[in-house]
Amino acid sequence: MPGDILDSVINIEKNFYGGGFLKGQDRGMKEGTIEGYGFGIRQGALISKEVHSISSFSKNILDKASNRIPKRAQKVLLDLIKMCADFEYENQEDLTGIFDELKTRYRQALSILGIQPIISSDLSF
């Protein structure tokens, strides 16, 4: 008889622990989904901002000073415009690699043009 009482106390404890664990896991998954969604939106907005900033910069330099910059710079700026236009925001296997390539070409254009880059620390991959 005393063993039965002890067994039922242990079972109650296991049931409460198991039930609490499942509720906590469910709650954590819901909160994690919401937090992850918000993080994704913020990161996507920062990437979009940077891609469009590079595109606008390239277009403006070509529009305003194409006859005063080296041919090599013109080619890099045209490549940048194409890369920005072709940039896919969804279903990217290697988003960071493609984005890094874009930023590398942008730094190359700045170097050729003799412009000191402003380092953006908004993004952290």
MDAnalysis code that builds the backbone (N, CA, C; Angstrom):
import MDAnalysis as mda
import numpy as np

u = mda.Universe.empty(375, n_residues=125, atom_resindex=np.repeat(np.arange(125), 3), trajectory=True)
u.add_TopologyAttr("name", ["N", "CA", "C"] * 125)
u.add_TopologyAttr("resid", np.arange(1, 126))
u.add_TopologyAttr("resname", ["MET", "PRO", "GLY", "ASP", "ILE", "LEU", "ASP", "SER", "VAL", "ILE", "ASN", "ILE", "GLU", "LYS", "ASN", "PHE", "TYR", "GLY", "GLY", "GLY", "PHE", "LEU", "LYS", "GLY", "GLN", "ASP", "ARG", "GLY", "MET", "LYS", "GLU", "GLY", "THR", "ILE", "GLU", "GLY", "TYR", "GLY", "PHE", "GLY", "ILE", "ARG", "GLN", "GLY", "ALA", "LEU", "ILE", "SER", "LYS", "GLU", "VAL", "HIS", "SER", "ILE", "SER", "SER", "PHE", "SER", "LYS", "ASN", "ILE", "LEU", "ASP", "LYS", "ALA", "SER", "ASN", "ARG", "ILE", "PRO", "LYS", "ARG", "ALA", "GLN", "LYS", "VAL", "LEU", "LEU", "ASP", "LEU", "ILE", "LYS", "MET", "CYS", "ALA", "ASP", "PHE", "GLU", "TYR", "GLU", "ASN", "GLN", "GLU", "ASP", "LEU", "THR", "GLY", "ILE", "PHE", "ASP", "GLU", "LEU", "LYS", "THR", "ARG", "TYR", "ARG", "GLN", "ALA", "LEU", "SER", "ILE", "LEU", "GLY", "ILE", "GLN", "PRO", "ILE", "ILE", "SER", "SER", "ASP", "LEU", "SER", "PHE"])
u.atoms.positions = np.array([
    [0.795, -1.207, 0.000],
    [0.000, 0.000, 0.000],
    [0.844, 1.282, 0.000],
    [1.878, 1.372, 0.874],
    [2.681, 2.586, 0.834],
    [3.414, 2.742, -0.492],
    [3.763, 1.631, -1.133],
    [4.407, 1.703, -2.439],
    [3.477, 2.275, -3.487],
    [2.187, 1.966, -3.387],
    [1.216, 2.499, -4.341],
    [1.089, 4.011, -4.223],
    [1.107, 4.507, -2.996],
    [1.006, 5.957, -2.786],
    [2.249, 6.639, -3.339],
    [3.402, 6.072, -3.055],
    [4.648, 6.629, -3.560],
    [4.691, 6.594, -5.089],
    [4.225, 5.485, -5.653],
    [4.180, 5.377, -7.120],
    [3.249, 6.421, -7.723],
    [2.085, 6.643, -7.088],
    [1.163, 7.630, -7.645],
    [1.701, 9.044, -7.491],
    [2.468, 9.320, -6.430],
    [3.096, 10.643, -6.283],
    [4.139, 10.835, -7.386],
    [4.924, 9.799, -7.644],
    [5.931, 9.881, -8.706],
    [5.263, 10.050, -10.059],
    [4.174, 9.334, -10.306],
    [3.441, 9.465, -11.566],
    [2.852, 10.855, -11.727],
    [2.329, 11.413, -10.645],
    [1.773, 12.774, -10.699],
    [2.874, 13.766, -11.080],
    [4.046, 13.598, -10.439],
    [5.164, 14.486, -10.732],
    [5.592, 14.359, -12.196],
    [5.676, 13.133, -12.692],
    [6.044, 12.911, -14.091],
    [5.015, 13.523, -15.037],
    [3.730, 13.362, -14.702],
    [2.663, 13.918, -15.539],
    [2.728, 15.441, -15.580],
    [2.931, 16.070, -14.406],
    [3.018, 17.533, -14.376],
    [4.252, 18.021, -15.132],
    [5.367, 17.318, -14.910],
    [6.595, 17.698, -15.614],
    [6.418, 17.548, -17.126],
    [5.887, 16.425, -17.561],
    [5.672, 16.171, -18.989],
    [4.693, 17.151, -19.599],
    [3.585, 17.401, -18.880],
    [2.584, 18.359, -19.380],
    [3.146, 19.765, -19.470],
    [3.918, 20.165, -18.443],
    [4.541, 21.493, -18.449],
    [5.556, 21.634, -19.559],
    [6.301, 20.564, -19.782],
    [7.293, 20.576, -20.858],
    [6.620, 20.768, -22.209],
    [5.549, 20.021, -22.459],
    [4.844, 20.131, -23.748],
    [4.232, 21.507, -23.934],
    [3.642, 22.073, -22.862],
    [3.075, 23.422, -22.959],
    [4.176, 24.448, -23.213],
    [5.283, 24.291, -22.516],
    [6.403, 25.212, -22.706],
    [6.983, 25.108, -24.102],
    [7.093, 23.896, -24.598],
    [7.614, 23.693, -25.949],
    [6.686, 24.330, -26.983],
    [5.390, 24.141, -26.822],
    [4.413, 24.729, -27.743],
    [4.487, 26.252, -27.703],
    [4.554, 26.802, -26.484],
    [4.630, 28.254, -26.339],
    [5.926, 28.794, -26.946],
    [7.038, 28.100, -26.706],
    [8.325, 28.518, -27.259],
    [8.325, 28.498, -28.776],
    [7.686, 27.495, -29.362],
    [7.631, 27.420, -30.824],
    [6.823, 28.576, -31.389],
    [5.705, 28.901, -30.741],
    [4.880, 30.020, -31.223],
    [5.636, 31.338, -31.107],
    [6.250, 31.573, -29.938],
    [6.986, 32.827, -29.743],
    [8.212, 32.896, -30.650],
    [8.878, 31.760, -30.851],
    [10.037, 31.722, -31.741],
    [9.661, 32.012, -33.179],
    [8.506, 31.516, -33.602],
    [8.034, 31.780, -34.963],
    [7.765, 33.265, -35.153],
    [7.110, 33.867, -34.177],
    [6.800, 35.302, -34.258],
    [8.083, 36.120, -34.256],
    [9.016, 35.775, -33.360],
    [10.277, 36.510, -33.279],
    [11.104, 36.323, -34.551],
    [11.142, 35.099, -35.068],
    [11.883, 34.821, -36.300],
    [11.303, 35.557, -37.489],
    [9.981, 35.637, -37.546],
    [9.312, 36.358, -38.631],
    [9.698, 37.841, -38.600],
    [9.675, 38.425, -37.398],
    [10.048, 39.838, -37.253],
    [11.495, 40.076, -37.634],
    [12.377, 39.171, -37.212],
    [13.797, 39.287, -37.559],
    [13.977, 39.207, -39.072],
    [13.279, 38.284, -39.705],
    [13.365, 38.134, -41.157],
    [12.915, 39.387, -41.892],
    [11.855, 39.996, -41.409],
    [11.360, 41.235, -42.028],
    [12.405, 42.341, -41.904],
    [12.985, 42.481, -40.705],
    [13.993, 43.537, -40.508],
    [15.218, 43.303, -41.383],
    [15.713, 42.068, -41.427],
    [16.891, 41.764, -42.245],
    [16.588, 41.953, -43.732],
    [15.410, 41.525, -44.157],
    [15.021, 41.710, -45.559],
    [14.953, 43.171, -45.939],
    [14.441, 44.001, -45.037],
    [14.367, 45.440, -45.310],
    [15.766, 46.045, -45.421],
    [16.684, 45.608, -44.568],
    [18.052, 46.131, -44.632],
    [18.755, 45.712, -45.921],
    [18.556, 44.468, -46.323],
    [19.164, 43.994, -47.571],
    [18.595, 44.768, -48.755],
    [17.278, 44.916, -48.775],
    [16.627, 45.653, -49.859],
    [17.124, 47.091, -49.922],
    [17.263, 47.706, -48.768],
    [17.750, 49.089, -48.707],
    [19.149, 49.194, -49.300],
    [20.008, 48.254, -48.931],
    [21.386, 48.307, -49.421],
    [21.469, 48.016, -50.925],
    [20.711, 47.039, -51.403],
    [20.721, 46.716, -52.832],
    [20.229, 47.909, -53.652],
    [19.166, 48.529, -53.212],
    [18.621, 49.669, -53.957],
    [19.511, 50.903, -53.845],
    [20.199, 51.040, -52.734],
    [21.140, 52.144, -52.583],
    [22.304, 51.994, -53.563],
    [22.824, 50.762, -53.678],
    [23.912, 50.499, -54.631],
    [23.434, 50.733, -56.061],
    [22.236, 50.281, -56.370],
    [21.677, 50.472, -57.708],
    [21.510, 51.959, -58.033],
    [20.958, 52.712, -57.099],
    [20.747, 54.152, -57.310],
    [22.071, 54.883, -57.472],
    [23.040, 54.525, -56.643],
    [24.368, 55.127, -56.746],
    [24.941, 54.900, -58.139],
    [24.891, 53.657, -58.589],
    [25.466, 53.301, -59.889],
    [24.772, 54.049, -61.025],
    [23.451, 54.083, -60.988],
    [22.693, 54.784, -62.032],
    [23.000, 56.271, -62.035],
    [23.072, 56.871, -60.848],
    [23.337, 58.313, -60.761],
    [24.723, 58.665, -61.285],
    [25.722, 57.862, -60.934],
    [27.085, 58.137, -61.432],
    [27.111, 58.033, -62.951],
    [26.486, 57.001, -63.490],
    [26.469, 56.847, -64.960],
    [25.693, 57.970, -65.637],
    [24.573, 58.384, -65.036],
    [23.772, 59.460, -65.634],
    [24.492, 60.805, -65.599],
    [25.157, 61.089, -64.500],
    [25.719, 62.430, -64.307],
    [27.163, 62.573, -64.789],
    [27.920, 61.460, -64.778],
    [29.348, 61.613, -65.048],
    [29.915, 60.528, -65.961],
    [29.104, 59.935, -66.794],
    [29.600, 58.818, -67.612],
    [30.727, 59.233, -68.561],
    [30.722, 60.490, -68.995],
    [31.780, 60.930, -69.916],
    [33.062, 61.330, -69.182],
    [33.033, 61.352, -67.847],
    [34.225, 61.765, -67.083],
    [34.838, 60.639, -66.263],
    [34.299, 59.431, -66.365],
    [34.852, 58.317, -65.586],
    [35.465, 57.289, -66.530],
    [36.434, 56.527, -66.026],
    [37.094, 55.524, -66.882],
    [36.121, 54.456, -67.382],
    [36.453, 53.882, -68.531],
    [35.617, 52.821, -69.118],
    [35.472, 51.642, -68.156],
    [36.560, 51.331, -67.446],
    [36.508, 50.227, -66.486],
    [35.448, 50.498, -65.409],
    [35.383, 51.733, -64.932],
    [34.385, 52.102, -63.927],
    [32.978, 51.996, -64.511],
    [32.826, 52.414, -65.753],
    [31.511, 52.308, -66.395],
    [31.063, 50.848, -66.468],
    [31.987, 49.964, -66.823],
    [31.646, 48.550, -66.915],
    [31.238, 47.992, -65.546],
    [31.998, 48.325, -64.515],
    [31.675, 47.837, -63.164],
    [30.320, 48.389, -62.718],
    [30.043, 49.655, -63.006],
    [28.747, 50.250, -62.616],
    [27.594, 49.589, -63.375],
    [27.801, 49.317, -64.651],
    [26.761, 48.614, -65.415],
    [26.542, 47.203, -64.875],
    [27.630, 46.532, -64.500],
    [27.509, 45.205, -63.891],
    [26.731, 45.277, -62.576],
    [27.013, 46.316, -61.798],
    [26.303, 46.491, -60.529],
    [24.802, 46.689, -60.742],
    [24.467, 47.512, -61.723],
    [23.052, 47.756, -62.024],
    [22.369, 46.455, -62.418],
    [23.043, 45.655, -63.240],
    [22.475, 44.367, -63.654],
    [22.345, 43.418, -62.456],
    [23.390, 43.363, -61.623],
    [23.337, 42.488, -60.447],
    [22.187, 42.883, -59.511],
    [21.988, 44.177, -59.342],
    [20.900, 44.656, -58.478],
    [19.537, 44.324, -59.088],
    [19.423, 44.490, -60.393],
    [18.151, 44.195, -61.067],
    [17.837, 42.698, -61.009],
    [18.874, 41.867, -61.080],
    [18.681, 40.416, -61.079],
    [18.629, 39.822, -59.667],
    [18.835, 40.650, -58.658],
    [18.888, 40.153, -57.280],
    [17.535, 39.574, -56.883],
    [17.548, 38.331, -56.465],
    [16.306, 37.673, -56.021],
    [16.244, 37.725, -54.510],
    [15.130, 38.179, -54.012],
    [14.956, 38.316, -52.571],
    [14.343, 37.070, -51.938],
    [13.790, 36.204, -52.743],
    [13.122, 35.018, -52.218],
    [13.837, 33.755, -52.682],
    [13.774, 32.760, -51.854],
    [14.272, 31.420, -52.174],
    [15.731, 31.406, -52.608],
    [16.543, 32.159, -51.932],
    [17.970, 32.180, -52.226],
    [18.659, 31.064, -51.459],
    [19.391, 30.235, -52.171],
    [20.182, 29.186, -51.520],
    [21.368, 29.807, -50.788],
    [22.014, 30.783, -51.440],
    [23.231, 31.379, -50.910],
    [23.085, 32.896, -50.895],
    [22.150, 33.388, -50.120],
    [21.879, 34.825, -50.074],
    [23.107, 35.609, -49.629],
    [23.789, 35.133, -48.596],
    [24.949, 35.876, -48.102],
    [26.064, 35.912, -49.137],
    [26.284, 34.816, -49.865],
    [27.329, 34.797, -50.888],
    [27.040, 35.761, -52.020],
    [25.809, 35.780, -52.477],
    [25.418, 36.680, -53.571],
    [25.479, 38.133, -53.107],
    [25.015, 38.365, -51.887],
    [25.034, 39.721, -51.333],
    [26.480, 40.198, -51.124],
    [27.346, 39.309, -50.647],
    [28.762, 39.661, -50.478],
    [29.414, 39.975, -51.818],
    [29.057, 39.216, -52.842],
    [29.596, 39.477, -54.190],
    [29.175, 40.854, -54.680],
    [27.931, 41.215, -54.430],
    [27.423, 42.528, -54.814],
    [28.191, 43.632, -54.080],
    [28.383, 43.455, -52.779],
    [29.110, 44.468, -52.004],
    [30.579, 44.561, -52.428],
    [31.171, 43.428, -52.818],
    [32.557, 43.434, -53.289],
    [32.680, 44.242, -54.583],
    [31.741, 44.024, -55.502],
    [31.745, 44.788, -56.766],
    [31.519, 46.281, -56.488],
    [30.677, 46.588, -55.513],
    [30.416, 47.977, -55.136],
    [31.701, 48.623, -54.607],
    [32.422, 47.912, -53.739],
    [33.685, 48.442, -53.216],
    [34.709, 48.607, -54.346],
    [34.673, 47.710, -55.314],
    [35.562, 47.825, -56.473],
    [35.243, 49.110, -57.243],
    [33.959, 49.368, -57.450],
    [33.554, 50.590, -58.166],
    [34.006, 51.827, -57.400],
    [33.838, 51.812, -56.089],
    [34.271, 52.964, -55.289],
    [35.775, 53.170, -55.402],
    [36.524, 52.076, -55.390],
    [37.976, 52.162, -55.496],
    [38.401, 52.740, -56.842],
    [37.801, 52.262, -57.909],
    [38.130, 52.761, -59.246],
    [37.799, 54.245, -59.361],
    [36.684, 54.645, -58.756],
    [36.253, 56.041, -58.822],
    [36.995, 56.928, -57.825],
    [37.732, 56.322, -56.893],
    [38.459, 57.093, -55.887],
    [37.560, 57.664, -54.810],
    [36.491, 56.972, -54.523],
    [35.541, 57.413, -53.507],
    [35.773, 56.610, -52.231],
    [35.860, 57.330, -51.111],
    [36.048, 56.654, -49.821],
    [34.726, 56.010, -49.402],
    [34.721, 54.686, -49.154],
    [33.467, 54.024, -48.792],
    [33.006, 54.376, -47.388],
    [31.699, 54.402, -47.228],
    [31.091, 54.538, -45.909],
    [30.672, 53.141, -45.515],
    [31.258, 52.626, -44.447],
    [30.988, 51.256, -44.030],
    [29.678, 51.216, -43.282],
    [28.789, 50.354, -43.767],
    [27.492, 50.154, -43.133],
    [27.579, 48.949, -42.226],
    [27.163, 49.139, -40.978],
    [27.193, 48.010, -40.040],
    [25.777, 47.567, -39.687],
    [24.821, 47.898, -40.555],
    [23.437, 47.508, -40.308],
    [23.250, 46.004, -40.373],
    [23.944, 45.359, -41.288],
    [23.733, 43.938, -41.508],
    [24.797, 43.113, -40.825],
    [24.360, 42.005, -40.270],
    [25.313, 41.088, -39.665],
    [24.906, 39.682, -40.030],
    [25.674, 39.061, -40.884],
    [25.400, 37.687, -41.283],
    [26.404, 36.792, -40.634],
])
